[in-house]
Amino acid sequence: MNEEQPTEPDVATSETGSQLATESHDPAVPAAYAAFMRTGWGERELDVPRHPITEHAARRRAALADAFPGERLVLPAGTFKVRANDTDYRFRPDTAHTYFSGNQTSDAVLVIDDGDATLYARPRSERDTDEFFRDRQYGELWAGRRPSAREISDSLGIEVRHVEDLPSFDDDRKTRDITTDEDLARVADELRLVKDEWEVAELQEACDITTLGFEDSVREWDRVLEHGERWIEGTFFRRARTMGNDIGYDSIVGGGSHATTLHWIDNTGPITPGELVLLDMGVEGRNLYTADVTRTLPVDGRFTPVQRDLYDLVHAAQQAGIDAVRPGVPFLAAHNAAMEVLAHGLADLGLLPVSAQEALDPESKVYARWTLHGTSHMLGMDVHDCGRSSVDIYPKGDLAEGMVLTVEPGLYFQEDDLLVPEELRGIGIRIEDDILVTADGSQNLSAALPRTSVEVEEWMGRLRG
């Protein structure tokens, strides 16, 4: 039987010589079929409005170029990453690329050449090749309609060329690629430390949507009790995808002793009456700014006396940390203030082998057995933002107006810790909010979510009806 069999390799080649992302199990494409597919299509444009980031991005590019006069700066967006075999994770662009361009399409490269900026992007394919109907990653019929070069340019206010035209940069000019050049990465992160008004509004929106996600979770508490940690994770993700771009990081839903694992993201356990559940969750907005909020809730809706005492101690530590935030103080001021409260609280519980003041000595820090982590990190487009800054600026530098940081002390008593009373074992408590440094102090961007033990109980009761 002379039946035509598929003969295309995993990556086929188009008529122009470029590779197509196809699979071995894709059907054969006879010449007649390919020719027929390239005919009979109307013209239509995407509605891509001018992006609000345009003017901000232009100023940012100018500041970055000023730091490297006469040099060529290369900032790639990145490409798809494989999840399993021929399936990719949903694309999320590199933070620096988007911060300085506004672009969120894959495979693009921003080039700032002695101050002049060009975005080399991968726009939608024309209908005279096979890409639009065969390519699984970029083809319009497989992955959706990408904007054209003109549409990207009009939206972002920047010159756009096809990524296939990206030069090799083999001349004598100094060229820095942010993926390999530490100085460029450092300066780019340091420029992002202070947020402008537009960025603060984006972070506020992310916090507001995050608040709704927490409320959704409590409203579905009967389902939470039935299905456990997974239900909260799924409920919050639904809100994040509905109103934002995604979650800013894998949600931490720690019921019972899972709360003592700082980055518990398996979220496979039960939610058990009588215990606490720690929820560390944040929405990433459409422009990639993310919230990062933690609340620890009593599963029954009311804290037991022991749970309340510990929760109130953590809340007092967090309030001390927030009160310490203002321009001109060290970044570590919030951490030091919170640890002062926790160390004395642990001493009052009779847990420290030395006095609180001795434990707070940098050469001791034995109190940290039950606190484990720093109290703050910068927040912005990355949940742990600006991490490649010079350590003399962050974390060893001072706070400035416009910076946004978390304040998130916690207490964690492992279930096998023989140095604490049995009634404390398996309890983990963290309270985290997103704090903007203002001219005269600070503003809590996530203040809509209750923090005190009494407020938490009232909030849960109201949402559960």
DASULWO-V373170 format. One line per field, one symbol per residue. psi: psi as a letter, one per 20 degrees, with the letter a starting at -180 (. if undefined). burial: + if it has 16 or more other ideal C-beta (glycine too) atoms within 10 Angstrom, else -. A space follows every 50 residues. Layout:
psi=???
burial=???
This chain:
psi=pmppqpjprgorprhiiqqpnrqhjqqqnqhgggghijqkprpqqqnnrp piighghghghghghhimpjrpppnqhraqppgodkpqqpppqpghghhi hipjqrjqppponlhpppoornrqqrjjrighihphhiphigiroqqrgg ggghgilqpprphijprilkaiqpppphiiohgggggghhhigpqahggg hghgghhghgghhgggghhkhghghgibhhggghghhggghgibgaqirp qonopcihiioglojglirropqirqppooqppprhjjpqrnqpqoqphi ipqrggggggghggghgghhgghiprqiqqhjggghgghgggghghghik hqiarghhhiphifkhhihjhgrqhqqqqchqhnqkijqphhgojiaqqq piqpqqomrrpooqikoijqqhiipjpppqpproppprhjdrpohkihpq hqhghggggggghi.
burial=-------+---+-+-----+++------+-------+------------- +-+--+++-++--++--+--++++++++-+-------+--++++++++++ +++++++++++++---+++++++++-+-++++++++++++--+--++++- ++++++++-++-+--+--------++-+--+--++++++++++-+---++ -++++++++++++++++++++--+---++++++++++-++--+++++++- ++++++++++---+--+-+++---+++++++++++-+++++++++++++- +-+---++-+++++++++++++-++++---+++++-+++++++++++-+- ++---+--++---+-++++++--++++++++++-++-++---+++-+-+- ++++++++++++++--+--+---++++++++++++++----+-+++--+- +-+--++-++--+--
